[in-house]
Every structure is written in structure tokens, then in C-alpha cells.
């Protein structure tokens, strides 16, 4: 069964009967009495032998609470929810895809599938959901939020991840319509009666982007107090599409983080793979983004045409030595797919994919080199293995590399490997640190709180421009340090709630902001700017920041 068919099957399976609901309540009673969840499920299966699904357990729990039979207990809900890891980073990520559109790139490693954005396959998980929803942004966001609700995940803090190729290559009227529809979906439960109906049509040809700005700003304002607040907005584009005008436009849309495909920092490799930009373009784009306060995610691809494990090791080191210093990294080993032009190079004997063993060995060498300010989001794309013609087919590569690191007695100290996740945190035991590093034309302070076991509870990225930094001519940033990110880890909790031992809502964010203010004053600067997501504006307002055109600013 294809992935998109499995998604439809899964959705239909979300329905449940009254008998299943009553059986789920029996399971919950046993778990509440101390029985392990897996044992309670096996002991109370349905007559046909089927186990009660997690989403039915969540529905039964909510019914018991709504009827007053049980008190609300978030810690109990966390024990029965499906895939708790999805919200352990502190926010709930919703991924959406833009429609298929011509791409200016000619990369030989990119797969191509009709009706899909370039480089995406219809049976990748996020792409399958987009395909099922006809790439409509409102439907994609709404359905994903409802799926999170069904399995017991909090969804009031949404990081919106917009994928689908080079965002900057879409018409700006489409971009604004797409983002506005996403915000309508996040605002759906709190949109006041009588407000404009959700527009299901695309903007007409020749429409002026400024005609839609007014409605987008309305959607932004509503989201500041919506049930599903946007705490981060991410797009992906190419390094050669970044300039000052593009940065201002992204801020008007509400973007806070930008993903870019660096792929390699070796110009010879970039040319062989027809990437269409140089390593200098990537460095220039990273420098502009950092000067404007954006969080920066780079994609890096080992095993491109012309690369070897030895050259990949040299290339990876350039990320940290040559001024790039990304905040986050996605490692995407090249996968040989029949729909990519690289397939023909392989047929002619001009390309050889690394084996799984070679990849594990390479990545185990590289991960310990990653500085503590960077988060490795992925180590392989989630492409179904049957698409891969030759080479590594394992999608569990992260776990494989982790086991190899343990065997070697080494470790990775990237952010993801050190997050507290669901662990209990005692504020009194946390240690504060200020890790300083210097990419090109910037001094970065990675302020963090860690446990005695070096687990990361929260951090703040503070940026100071150095001589030679780009002059973006943005008034809010004059004489200002920039806060590029504030993040407190642990299981995502609803706004306004607390839980003993949880890092979120324990004052760590406020403490980090106080440290940033003191460091900024010591540097002789009079202003502190923050690239605030729309749904975090209220948080920063309570801490002395005021919304200006593109940023929130606090006078020191």
C-alpha cells in the first residue's frame, strides 16, 4: 500500500465505537491504579483481539474529565499519548508543503515527481499529508492540528514549517496567500464572529502583494491570542535568493527561521552536481540572515557526485571554521533515486553510493565535532527505502550512529543530543553559561542553562554585529543587539500552565532575557531587538519589548 493510501486508511481508522470507548475506560482505570500501559492494553483487548488505539484512550480520558468523573491530570495524559517525543522539544511542529512549481535549480541529485514540488516524493510522510489535502495550506494545518489533538498532544504553540522547494521562487501574492491561509487555520477556534470568511481561492493573476498585506496583518493580530499561537515560522529557499529586500519581505510574512541547501562548501562539488550557486553565495546569505536576526538551518549532503568520505570530512569542518556556523543542521546523505539525473551517472559507472557501514563510520566521525550551539535536526531524509536504488536504505541512521558513538566511547554535544526532553528539572541545580563564538562579521553569545548531567534546559541566541557586518538599513536594528531565539525545552505545556519539574514556564526564559540585557548594556548598546514570532509577541510585551514594524524592541 502506498504511503498516501496508508494515510487515508489511518484517518478512517481514527473513528471508534462506543464499545471501544468503554473498553478504553477500563484500560485507563487499570493504568491509574498502577498497571503498566502495555499490560493493561493486552489484558483488555477487544473480542477480536485488537488492542485499543492510543487516540481512543485519549478520547476516553477526555470524556471522563468532561463528565466530572476524573480530575484533569496532564501528567496522566502524557503517559497515554502517542509519540510523546513529537512535542518534547517544547513546541508542536506542523509541516505544510507548497504546490508543485518549476524550480530554477538543475541539481542532478534531486528526485522529480509529477504534481509534487521539486525534490519531494508523494509518499514521504509530510508530503503525503499535503497531497491528501490538495496542497491547500488551511486544510494541511487544520488536519495536522486535529491529529495532534486526537492523540493527546498540546497544540497551542505551533512551529509552522513550510517546505516544498525554493520559497523565494513562488510569486509573492501566492506566498502571502499561503501564509495567510495557514494563520486562518491556526486562528480558527478564536476568529471572532463576523470576521471575513476563509478564502478558498488562490489570488488572481496580476494581484498586488500589498493588497493582501492588510488581511495578513489582521490574521497576525488575531493569532497573538489565538488557541494555536505561532511561535516560529520556517521557510526553505536557496542561498542565491537571499538579499536585503527578501529579508524584509520574509519579516512582513512573519518568518523567523530560514532553511537553505548549502549541500557542499566545495565549489568543485557544487559545479559537478549543477547546484547553481557557490560556497561564497551560501556564506553571504548566512551573513545577511544572521545580521537580520533569523535562525539559520543549513542542509549538508555527503556522498555527492565527486565526493569521497575523506573530502566530506574536510568539507564538514568548513561549516565551523569558515564563518558559516549554522544554528541548526540537516544532514542529508545523497540517496540514489531512479527519478534523479544522478541515476544515469550511476548506470554509466560514474557514481558509487556509500554503503550503510561507510555512512555510519563517517557520521560517527563528524557528530562529535558539532559545537554545542548547533542542533542536528536530521541525519537522513525520510524517503521510503524502496525508492533507493543502491546504497544505504536505513532510515534509522541516527540510532545506528548513536550506537556506534557509544561503542567508541564518544558523544555528540549538539543541542538535540542534550535536550532535557521529559526529564525532571530542578531550577536550583541548573548552571548558566555564556558560550561565545564568532562567525563572519558577528559575535554570537549562546546563553544556556544546563543540568549537572549537561542536559540542556533552555537557551538564548544573542548576536552583536562586528565591523564589516552588512548594513541592512532597518531602523529597529540601529544600535541594537539582536535576540535571534529563546527556547526552553521539555514537554510542550499549554500556555499559562505549570508542572513540577518541567523546564517550560519555570522562569528560565525570563532569566535568559535578563542575562541578555546585562550583556548588551555592558557592550554599551542602548537597544535590544528580538525577531519575535507572531504568537510570542504577548510574551515579550510583558518583558518590556514593544512591537515596531519588523521587530520588537526594548530600550535599555
MIPATOR-366505 format. One record per residue (C-alpha): chain; x, y, z; residue number from 1. Coordinates in Angstrom, 1 decimal. Example, Ala and Ser with C-alpha at 12.3 -4.5 7.8 and 13.67 -1.06 7.14 Angstrom:
2
['A' [12.3 -4.5 7.8] 1]
['A' [13.7 -1.1 7.1] 2]
***
This chain:
556
['A' [0.0 0.0 0.0] 1]
['A' [1.4 3.4 -1.0] 2]
['A' [2.1 5.9 1.8] 3]
['A' [-0.8 8.3 0.6] 4]
['A' [-3.2 5.3 0.7] 5]
['A' [-1.9 4.4 4.2] 6]
['A' [-2.6 8.0 5.4] 7]
['A' [-6.2 7.7 4.2] 8]
['A' [-6.6 4.3 5.8] 9]
['A' [-5.1 5.7 9.1] 10]
['A' [-7.6 8.6 9.1] 11]
['A' [-10.6 6.3 8.6] 12]
['A' [-9.2 4.2 11.5] 13]
['A' [-9.5 7.2 13.7] 14]
['A' [-13.2 6.5 14.1] 15]
['A' [-14.2 4.4 17.1] 16]
['A' [-17.3 2.7 18.6] 17]
['A' [-18.9 3.1 21.9] 18]
['A' [-17.7 -0.4 22.8] 19]
['A' [-14.1 0.6 22.1] 20]
['A' [-14.6 3.7 24.2] 21]
['A' [-15.9 1.8 27.2] 22]
['A' [-13.1 -0.7 26.9] 23]
['A' [-10.6 2.2 26.8] 24]
['A' [-12.0 3.4 30.1] 25]
['A' [-11.3 0.0 31.7] 26]
['A' [-7.7 0.3 30.4] 27]
['A' [-7.4 3.8 31.9] 28]
['A' [-8.7 2.7 35.3] 29]
['A' [-6.1 0.0 35.5] 30]
['A' [-3.3 2.3 34.4] 31]
['A' [-4.5 4.8 37.0] 32]
['A' [-4.2 2.0 39.6] 33]
['A' [-0.6 1.4 38.7] 34]
['A' [-0.7 -1.2 36.0] 35]
['A' [1.7 -0.7 33.1] 36]
['A' [0.0 0.7 30.0] 37]
['A' [1.2 -2.1 27.7] 38]
['A' [0.0 -4.8 30.2] 39]
['A' [-3.4 -3.1 30.6] 40]
['A' [-3.9 -2.9 26.8] 41]
['A' [-3.0 -6.6 26.3] 42]
['A' [-5.3 -7.7 29.2] 43]
['A' [-8.3 -5.7 28.0] 44]
['A' [-8.3 -6.2 24.2] 45]
['A' [-11.4 -6.2 22.1] 46]
['A' [-13.2 -9.5 21.4] 47]
['A' [-11.5 -9.8 18.0] 48]
['A' [-8.1 -9.5 19.7] 49]
['A' [-7.4 -5.9 18.6] 50]
['A' [-5.7 -3.6 21.1] 51]
['A' [-7.2 -0.2 21.9] 52]
['A' [-5.5 2.5 20.0] 53]
['A' [-3.9 5.4 21.7] 54]
['A' [-6.2 8.0 20.2] 55]
['A' [-9.2 6.1 21.7] 56]
['A' [-7.5 6.1 25.1] 57]
['A' [-7.1 9.9 24.8] 58]
['A' [-10.8 10.3 23.8] 59]
['A' [-11.9 8.2 26.8] 60]
['A' [-9.7 10.2 29.1] 61]
['A' [-11.2 13.5 27.8] 62]
['A' [-14.7 12.1 28.2] 63]
['A' [-14.1 11.1 31.8] 64]
['A' [-12.7 14.6 32.6] 65]
['A' [-15.6 16.3 30.8] 66]
['A' [-18.2 14.3 32.7] 67]
['A' [-16.5 15.2 36.0] 68]
['A' [-15.7 11.6 36.8] 69]
['A' [-11.9 12.3 36.8] 70]
['A' [-9.9 15.4 37.6] 71]
['A' [-7.8 16.8 34.8] 72]
['A' [-4.3 15.4 35.1] 73]
['A' [-1.8 16.4 32.4] 74]
['A' [0.9 14.0 33.7] 75]
['A' [-1.6 11.1 33.2] 76]
['A' [-2.4 12.3 29.7] 77]
['A' [1.4 12.4 28.9] 78]
['A' [1.6 8.7 29.8] 79]
['A' [-1.0 7.6 27.3] 80]
['A' [-0.4 10.0 24.4] 81]
['A' [1.0 8.7 21.1] 82]
['A' [4.6 9.5 20.3] 83]
['A' [5.3 12.0 23.1] 84]
['A' [8.7 12.7 21.5] 85]
['A' [7.0 14.9 18.9] 86]
['A' [6.4 17.7 21.4] 87]
['A' [9.3 17.1 23.8] 88]
['A' [11.3 19.9 22.2] 89]
['A' [8.9 22.4 23.7] 90]
['A' [6.8 23.2 20.6] 91]
['A' [4.4 21.4 18.3] 92]
['A' [5.7 21.3 14.7] 93]
['A' [3.2 21.5 11.8] 94]
['A' [4.7 20.8 8.4] 95]
['A' [3.0 22.0 5.2] 96]
['A' [4.0 21.9 1.6] 97]
['A' [3.6 24.4 -1.2] 98]
['A' [2.2 23.3 -4.6] 99]
['A' [4.3 22.0 -7.4] 100]
['A' [6.2 24.8 -9.2] 101]
['A' [9.1 25.0 -11.6] 102]
['A' [12.4 25.1 -9.8] 103]
['A' [15.4 27.2 -11.2] 104]
['A' [17.8 24.6 -10.0] 105]
['A' [19.2 21.7 -12.1] 106]
['A' [20.6 19.6 -9.3] 107]
['A' [21.4 16.1 -10.5] 108]
['A' [20.6 14.5 -7.2] 109]
['A' [17.0 15.9 -6.9] 110]
['A' [14.1 13.4 -7.5] 111]
['A' [11.3 14.7 -9.7] 112]
['A' [7.7 13.5 -9.4] 113]
['A' [4.7 14.9 -11.3] 114]
['A' [2.3 17.0 -9.2] 115]
['A' [4.9 17.3 -6.4] 116]
['A' [7.3 20.2 -5.5] 117]
['A' [10.8 19.5 -6.8] 118]
['A' [12.8 17.1 -4.6] 119]
['A' [9.7 15.8 -2.8] 120]
['A' [8.0 12.4 -3.2] 121]
['A' [4.3 11.9 -2.6] 122]
['A' [4.8 9.0 -0.1] 123]
['A' [7.1 10.9 2.2] 124]
['A' [5.1 11.5 5.4] 125]
['A' [4.7 15.3 5.3] 126]
['A' [4.3 15.3 1.5] 127]
['A' [1.6 12.6 1.7] 128]
['A' [-0.5 14.7 4.0] 129]
['A' [0.0 17.7 1.7] 130]
['A' [-1.1 15.6 -1.3] 131]
['A' [-4.2 14.3 0.5] 132]
['A' [-5.1 17.9 1.3] 133]
['A' [-4.5 19.1 -2.3] 134]
['A' [-1.7 21.4 -1.0] 135]
['A' [-4.3 23.7 0.5] 136]
['A' [-2.5 25.4 3.4] 137]
['A' [-5.6 25.8 5.5] 138]
['A' [-6.6 22.1 5.2] 139]
['A' [-3.0 21.0 5.9] 140]
['A' [-2.7 23.0 9.1] 141]
['A' [-6.2 22.2 10.3] 142]
['A' [-5.9 18.4 9.7] 143]
['A' [-2.5 18.3 11.4] 144]
['A' [-3.7 20.2 14.5] 145]
['A' [-6.7 17.8 14.7] 146]
['A' [-4.4 14.8 14.5] 147]
['A' [-2.3 16.1 17.4] 148]
['A' [-5.5 16.7 19.4] 149]
['A' [-6.7 13.2 18.8] 150]
['A' [-3.5 11.6 20.2] 151]
['A' [-3.3 13.9 23.2] 152]
['A' [-0.6 16.4 22.2] 153]
['A' [-0.8 20.1 23.2] 154]
['A' [-1.1 22.3 20.2] 155]
['A' [-1.3 25.8 21.4] 156]
['A' [2.3 26.6 20.5] 157]
['A' [2.8 25.8 16.8] 158]
['A' [6.1 26.0 14.8] 159]
['A' [5.0 26.2 11.2] 160]
['A' [7.4 24.5 8.8] 161]
['A' [6.8 25.4 5.2] 162]
['A' [8.5 23.1 2.8] 163]
['A' [8.2 22.4 -0.9] 164]
['A' [11.2 23.7 -2.7] 165]
['A' [12.6 27.3 -3.1] 166]
['A' [10.1 29.5 -1.3] 167]
['A' [11.5 32.7 -2.9] 168]
['A' [10.7 31.4 -6.4] 169]
['A' [7.0 31.4 -5.8] 170]
['A' [5.1 34.6 -6.7] 171]
['A' [4.8 36.9 -3.7] 172]
['A' [1.0 37.0 -4.0] 173]
['A' [1.0 33.2 -3.6] 174]
['A' [3.4 33.4 -0.7] 175]
['A' [1.2 35.8 1.2] 176]
['A' [-2.0 33.9 0.4] 177]
['A' [-0.3 30.7 1.6] 178]
['A' [0.8 32.1 4.9] 179]
['A' [-2.5 33.9 5.5] 180]
['A' [-4.3 30.6 5.0] 181]
['A' [-2.0 28.9 7.5] 182]
['A' [-2.8 31.7 10.0] 183]
['A' [-6.5 31.4 9.4] 184]
['A' [-6.2 27.7 10.3] 185]
['A' [-4.3 28.4 13.5] 186]
['A' [-6.8 31.2 14.4] 187]
['A' [-9.9 29.0 13.5] 188]
['A' [-11.1 28.5 17.1] 189]
['A' [-10.6 32.1 18.1] 190]
['A' [-11.7 34.0 15.0] 191]
['A' [-14.4 36.5 16.1] 192]
['A' [-17.9 36.0 14.6] 193]
['A' [-18.5 38.2 11.6] 194]
['A' [-14.9 38.2 10.5] 195]
['A' [-14.1 37.6 6.9] 196]
['A' [-14.8 34.1 5.7] 197]
['A' [-11.8 32.0 4.9] 198]
['A' [-10.9 32.5 1.2] 199]
['A' [-10.5 29.2 -0.5] 200]
['A' [-9.4 30.6 -3.8] 201]
['A' [-5.9 31.5 -4.9] 202]
['A' [-5.1 35.2 -5.6] 203]
['A' [-5.9 36.1 -9.2] 204]
['A' [-3.2 36.6 -11.7] 205]
['A' [-1.6 40.0 -11.5] 206]
['A' [-2.8 40.6 -7.9] 207]
['A' [-0.6 43.0 -6.0] 208]
['A' [1.0 41.6 -2.8] 209]
['A' [0.2 44.7 -0.9] 210]
['A' [-3.5 44.1 -1.5] 211]
['A' [-3.1 41.0 0.8] 212]
['A' [-0.9 42.5 3.4] 213]
['A' [-3.8 44.1 5.2] 214]
['A' [-5.6 40.8 5.7] 215]
['A' [-2.4 39.0 6.7] 216]
['A' [-1.8 41.6 9.4] 217]
['A' [-5.3 41.1 10.7] 218]
['A' [-4.6 37.3 10.8] 219]
['A' [-1.3 38.0 12.6] 220]
['A' [-3.0 40.2 15.2] 221]
['A' [-5.7 37.6 15.9] 222]
['A' [-3.0 35.0 16.4] 223]
['A' [-1.4 36.9 19.2] 224]
['A' [-4.1 35.5 21.5] 225]
['A' [-5.3 32.5 19.5] 226]
['A' [-5.7 29.0 20.7] 227]
['A' [-3.0 27.9 18.4] 228]
['A' [-0.3 30.5 18.6] 229]
['A' [2.5 30.6 16.0] 230]
['A' [5.8 30.5 17.9] 231]
['A' [8.0 30.0 14.8] 232]
['A' [7.6 30.3 11.1] 233]
['A' [10.2 28.5 8.9] 234]
['A' [10.6 28.6 5.1] 235]
['A' [13.3 27.0 2.9] 236]
['A' [15.0 28.7 0.0] 237]
['A' [18.3 28.9 -2.0] 238]
['A' [21.3 30.9 -0.8] 239]
['A' [21.4 32.9 -4.1] 240]
['A' [17.8 34.1 -3.4] 241]
['A' [18.8 36.0 -0.2] 242]
['A' [19.2 39.8 -0.3] 243]
['A' [18.2 42.7 1.9] 244]
['A' [14.8 43.1 0.1] 245]
['A' [14.0 39.4 0.6] 246]
['A' [14.8 39.6 4.3] 247]
['A' [12.4 42.5 4.8] 248]
['A' [9.7 40.6 2.9] 249]
['A' [10.1 37.5 5.0] 250]
['A' [9.8 39.5 8.2] 251]
['A' [6.5 41.0 6.9] 252]
['A' [5.2 37.5 6.4] 253]
['A' [6.3 36.6 10.0] 254]
['A' [9.2 34.3 9.1] 255]
['A' [11.7 33.7 11.9] 256]
['A' [13.8 30.8 10.6] 257]
['A' [15.3 30.1 7.2] 258]
['A' [16.4 26.7 5.8] 259]
['A' [18.9 26.7 2.9] 260]
['A' [20.5 23.9 0.9] 261]
['A' [24.3 24.5 1.2] 262]
['A' [24.7 20.8 0.2] 263]
['A' [28.5 21.3 0.0] 264]
['A' [31.1 24.1 0.7] 265]
['A' [33.4 22.8 -2.1] 266]
['A' [32.8 24.8 -5.3] 267]
['A' [34.1 21.8 -7.4] 268]
['A' [31.5 19.5 -5.9] 269]
['A' [28.7 22.2 -6.4] 270]
['A' [29.6 22.6 -10.0] 271]
['A' [29.7 18.8 -10.7] 272]
['A' [26.2 18.4 -9.2] 273]
['A' [24.9 21.5 -11.0] 274]
['A' [23.8 23.2 -7.8] 275]
['A' [23.7 26.6 -9.4] 276]
['A' [25.4 28.6 -6.6] 277]
['A' [28.8 28.9 -5.0] 278]
['A' [30.0 28.4 -1.4] 279]
['A' [30.5 32.2 -1.4] 280]
['A' [26.8 32.7 -2.1] 281]
['A' [26.0 30.5 0.9] 282]
['A' [28.4 32.4 3.2] 283]
['A' [26.9 35.7 2.0] 284]
['A' [23.3 34.5 2.6] 285]
['A' [24.2 33.2 6.1] 286]
['A' [25.8 36.5 7.0] 287]
['A' [22.8 38.5 5.8] 288]
['A' [20.3 36.3 7.7] 289]
['A' [22.3 36.5 10.9] 290]
['A' [22.5 40.3 10.7] 291]
['A' [18.7 40.3 10.4] 292]
['A' [18.3 38.0 13.4] 293]
['A' [17.0 34.9 11.6] 294]
['A' [17.7 31.4 12.8] 295]
['A' [19.7 29.6 10.2] 296]
['A' [19.3 26.0 9.2] 297]
['A' [21.7 24.6 6.6] 298]
['A' [21.3 21.3 4.7] 299]
['A' [24.6 19.4 4.1] 300]
['A' [24.9 16.4 1.8] 301]
['A' [27.7 13.8 2.0] 302]
['A' [28.3 11.4 -0.9] 303]
['A' [27.5 13.9 -3.7] 304]
['A' [29.0 13.2 -7.1] 305]
['A' [32.7 13.7 -6.9] 306]
['A' [32.9 13.5 -3.1] 307]
['A' [34.7 10.9 -1.0] 308]
['A' [34.5 10.1 2.7] 309]
['A' [37.8 12.0 3.1] 310]
['A' [36.7 15.1 1.2] 311]
['A' [33.3 15.0 3.1] 312]
['A' [35.3 15.1 6.4] 313]
['A' [37.2 18.2 5.2] 314]
['A' [34.0 19.8 3.9] 315]
['A' [32.2 19.3 7.2] 316]
['A' [34.9 21.1 9.1] 317]
['A' [34.4 24.2 7.0] 318]
['A' [30.9 24.7 8.5] 319]
['A' [32.5 25.6 11.8] 320]
['A' [35.8 27.2 10.7] 321]
['A' [34.9 29.4 7.7] 322]
['A' [32.3 31.6 9.2] 323]
['A' [29.1 29.7 8.4] 324]
['A' [28.3 28.4 11.9] 325]
['A' [24.6 27.3 11.4] 326]
['A' [22.2 27.3 14.3] 327]
['A' [20.7 24.0 13.0] 328]
['A' [21.8 21.4 10.6] 329]
['A' [20.1 18.8 8.5] 330]
['A' [22.5 16.1 7.2] 331]
['A' [21.1 14.5 4.1] 332]
['A' [23.3 11.8 2.7] 333]
['A' [22.8 11.6 -1.1] 334]
['A' [20.2 8.9 -1.9] 335]
['A' [20.3 7.3 -5.3] 336]
['A' [16.7 7.5 -6.7] 337]
['A' [15.6 6.5 -10.2] 338]
['A' [13.8 9.8 -10.9] 339]
['A' [17.0 11.8 -10.4] 340]
['A' [19.6 12.5 -13.1] 341]
['A' [22.3 11.1 -10.8] 342]
['A' [20.8 7.7 -11.6] 343]
['A' [22.2 7.9 -15.1] 344]
['A' [25.7 8.7 -13.8] 345]
['A' [25.4 5.5 -11.6] 346]
['A' [24.3 3.5 -14.6] 347]
['A' [27.4 4.7 -16.5] 348]
['A' [29.7 3.7 -13.6] 349]
['A' [30.5 7.4 -12.8] 350]
['A' [28.9 7.4 -9.3] 351]
['A' [29.1 5.0 -6.4] 352]
['A' [26.8 5.4 -3.3] 353]
['A' [28.4 4.9 0.1] 354]
['A' [27.4 1.7 1.9] 355]
['A' [25.5 1.9 5.2] 356]
['A' [28.7 1.0 7.0] 357]
['A' [30.6 3.8 5.4] 358]
['A' [27.9 6.3 6.2] 359]
['A' [27.8 5.2 9.9] 360]
['A' [31.5 5.4 10.2] 361]
['A' [31.6 8.9 8.5] 362]
['A' [28.8 10.3 10.6] 363]
['A' [30.2 8.9 13.8] 364]
['A' [33.4 10.8 13.0] 365]
['A' [31.6 14.0 12.3] 366]
['A' [29.0 14.3 15.0] 367]
['A' [31.4 14.8 17.9] 368]
['A' [32.8 17.9 16.0] 369]
['A' [29.5 19.7 16.2] 370]
['A' [29.6 22.7 18.6] 371]
['A' [27.1 22.9 21.5] 372]
['A' [25.2 25.8 19.9] 373]
['A' [24.0 23.8 16.9] 374]
['A' [21.1 21.4 16.7] 375]
['A' [21.2 18.4 14.3] 376]
['A' [17.6 18.1 13.2] 377]
['A' [18.1 15.1 10.9] 378]
['A' [20.8 12.7 9.7] 379]
['A' [18.8 11.3 6.8] 380]
['A' [15.7 12.1 4.8] 381]
['A' [12.6 10.1 5.5] 382]
['A' [12.3 8.6 2.0] 383]
['A' [10.7 5.1 1.9] 384]
['A' [13.5 2.6 1.3] 385]
['A' [12.0 1.0 -1.8] 386]
['A' [12.8 4.2 -3.7] 387]
['A' [16.5 3.8 -3.1] 388]
['A' [18.2 2.0 -6.0] 389]
['A' [21.6 1.3 -4.3] 390]
['A' [23.4 2.3 -1.2] 391]
['A' [22.0 2.9 2.3] 392]
['A' [18.3 2.2 2.8] 393]
['A' [18.1 2.5 6.5] 394]
['A' [16.0 5.4 7.8] 395]
['A' [17.2 4.7 11.4] 396]
['A' [20.6 6.1 10.6] 397]
['A' [20.6 8.4 13.7] 398]
['A' [20.1 5.5 16.0] 399]
['A' [22.8 3.5 14.2] 400]
['A' [25.3 6.3 14.5] 401]
['A' [24.4 6.8 18.2] 402]
['A' [25.2 3.1 18.9] 403]
['A' [28.5 3.5 17.1] 404]
['A' [29.4 6.5 19.2] 405]
['A' [28.6 4.6 22.3] 406]
['A' [30.8 1.7 21.1] 407]
['A' [33.6 4.2 20.6] 408]
['A' [33.1 5.8 23.9] 409]
['A' [32.5 9.2 22.3] 410]
['A' [29.4 11.5 22.2] 411]
['A' [27.8 14.3 20.3] 412]
['A' [27.1 17.6 22.2] 413]
['A' [24.7 19.1 19.7] 414]
['A' [21.5 20.6 21.1] 415]
['A' [19.3 17.7 20.2] 416]
['A' [21.5 15.2 21.9] 417]
['A' [21.5 17.2 25.1] 418]
['A' [17.8 18.3 25.4] 419]
['A' [16.2 17.5 28.7] 420]
['A' [13.2 16.2 26.9] 421]
['A' [10.8 14.7 29.5] 422]
['A' [13.3 14.6 32.4] 423]
['A' [12.5 16.4 35.6] 424]
['A' [14.4 19.7 36.1] 425]
['A' [15.3 21.4 39.3] 426]
['A' [15.9 25.1 38.7] 427]
['A' [18.2 25.3 41.7] 428]
['A' [20.6 22.8 40.2] 429]
['A' [20.9 24.5 36.7] 430]
['A' [24.2 26.1 35.7] 431]
['A' [24.3 29.2 33.5] 432]
['A' [26.9 29.5 30.7] 433]
['A' [27.8 32.0 28.0] 434]
['A' [29.4 30.3 25.0] 435]
['A' [30.9 32.9 22.7] 436]
['A' [31.9 32.3 19.1] 437]
['A' [32.5 34.4 16.0] 438]
['A' [31.1 33.6 12.6] 439]
['A' [31.8 36.1 9.8] 440]
['A' [31.1 39.7 11.0] 441]
['A' [29.2 38.7 14.1] 442]
['A' [29.9 37.9 17.7] 443]
['A' [27.4 35.3 19.0] 444]
['A' [26.5 34.5 22.6] 445]
['A' [24.8 31.2 23.2] 446]
['A' [23.4 31.6 26.7] 447]
['A' [22.1 28.4 28.3] 448]
['A' [21.0 26.6 31.4] 449]
['A' [22.2 23.0 31.8] 450]
['A' [21.7 20.3 34.4] 451]
['A' [24.6 18.7 36.3] 452]
['A' [24.5 15.9 33.7] 453]
['A' [25.0 18.5 30.9] 454]
['A' [21.3 18.3 29.7] 455]
['A' [20.1 21.5 28.1] 456]
['A' [17.0 23.1 29.7] 457]
['A' [16.9 26.3 27.8] 458]
['A' [19.0 28.7 25.7] 459]
['A' [19.1 32.2 24.1] 460]
['A' [21.0 33.3 21.0] 461]
['A' [22.3 36.9 21.3] 462]
['A' [24.0 38.5 18.3] 463]
['A' [26.3 41.5 18.1] 464]
['A' [27.4 43.0 14.8] 465]
['A' [31.2 43.3 14.2] 466]
['A' [32.9 45.7 11.8] 467]
['A' [32.1 44.7 8.3] 468]
['A' [28.7 43.4 9.1] 469]
['A' [26.0 44.1 6.4] 470]
['A' [24.1 47.4 6.8] 471]
['A' [20.5 46.4 6.3] 472]
['A' [19.1 49.9 6.8] 473]
['A' [16.5 48.6 9.2] 474]
['A' [15.8 51.3 11.8] 475]
['A' [14.8 48.9 14.6] 476]
['A' [18.3 47.3 14.5] 477]
['A' [20.3 50.6 14.8] 478]
['A' [22.5 50.4 17.9] 479]
['A' [20.8 47.2 18.9] 480]
['A' [21.9 43.7 19.8] 481]
['A' [19.6 41.0 18.4] 482]
['A' [18.0 38.1 20.2] 483]
['A' [17.6 35.5 17.5] 484]
['A' [16.0 32.8 19.6] 485]
['A' [14.8 32.0 23.0] 486]
['A' [13.9 28.3 23.6] 487]
['A' [13.0 26.4 26.8] 488]
['A' [13.0 22.6 26.4] 489]
['A' [10.9 19.9 27.9] 490]
['A' [7.4 18.5 27.0] 491]
['A' [5.3 21.3 25.4] 492]
['A' [2.9 22.6 28.0] 493]
['A' [-0.2 24.7 27.4] 494]
['A' [0.2 28.5 27.7] 495]
['A' [-0.3 29.6 31.3] 496]
['A' [0.2 26.1 32.9] 497]
['A' [2.9 24.8 35.1] 498]
['A' [4.1 21.3 36.1] 499]
['A' [6.6 20.4 38.8] 500]
['A' [10.0 19.6 37.4] 501]
['A' [9.1 20.9 33.9] 502]
['A' [11.5 23.3 32.3] 503]
['A' [8.8 25.2 30.5] 504]
['A' [7.1 28.0 32.4] 505]
['A' [9.6 27.9 35.2] 506]
['A' [11.1 31.4 34.6] 507]
['A' [14.1 30.2 32.6] 508]
['A' [13.1 32.3 29.6] 509]
['A' [12.8 35.5 31.7] 510]
['A' [16.2 34.8 33.3] 511]
['A' [17.9 34.3 29.9] 512]
['A' [16.4 37.7 28.7] 513]
['A' [17.8 39.4 31.9] 514]
['A' [21.2 38.0 31.1] 515]
['A' [21.0 39.2 27.5] 516]
['A' [20.0 42.7 28.7] 517]
['A' [23.0 42.9 31.1] 518]
['A' [25.5 41.7 28.4] 519]
['A' [24.1 44.2 25.9] 520]
['A' [24.3 47.1 28.4] 521]
['A' [27.9 46.1 29.2] 522]
['A' [28.7 46.4 25.4] 523]
['A' [27.5 50.0 25.5] 524]
['A' [24.4 49.4 23.3] 525]
['A' [21.1 51.0 24.1] 526]
['A' [18.6 48.7 22.5] 527]
['A' [17.8 45.0 22.4] 528]
['A' [15.8 43.8 19.5] 529]
['A' [14.1 40.4 19.1] 530]
['A' [12.9 38.6 16.0] 531]
['A' [9.6 37.6 17.6] 532]
['A' [7.2 35.2 16.1] 533]
['A' [3.6 36.5 15.9] 534]
['A' [2.4 34.2 18.7] 535]
['A' [5.2 35.2 21.1] 536]
['A' [4.5 39.0 21.0] 537]
['A' [2.5 38.9 24.2] 538]
['A' [5.3 37.1 26.0] 539]
['A' [7.9 39.8 25.0] 540]
['A' [5.5 42.7 25.7] 541]
['A' [5.2 41.5 29.3] 542]
['A' [9.0 41.7 29.5] 543]
['A' [9.4 45.3 28.2] 544]
['A' [9.6 44.8 24.5] 545]
['A' [7.4 46.9 22.1] 546]
['A' [6.3 45.9 18.6] 547]
['A' [7.7 48.0 15.8] 548]
['A' [7.5 47.4 12.1] 549]
['A' [9.5 44.3 11.7] 550]
['A' [11.0 43.5 15.2] 551]
['A' [10.1 44.0 18.9] 552]
['A' [12.5 46.4 20.7] 553]
['A' [13.4 47.1 24.3] 554]
['A' [15.1 50.3 25.2] 555]
['A' [17.8 49.7 27.8] 556]
***
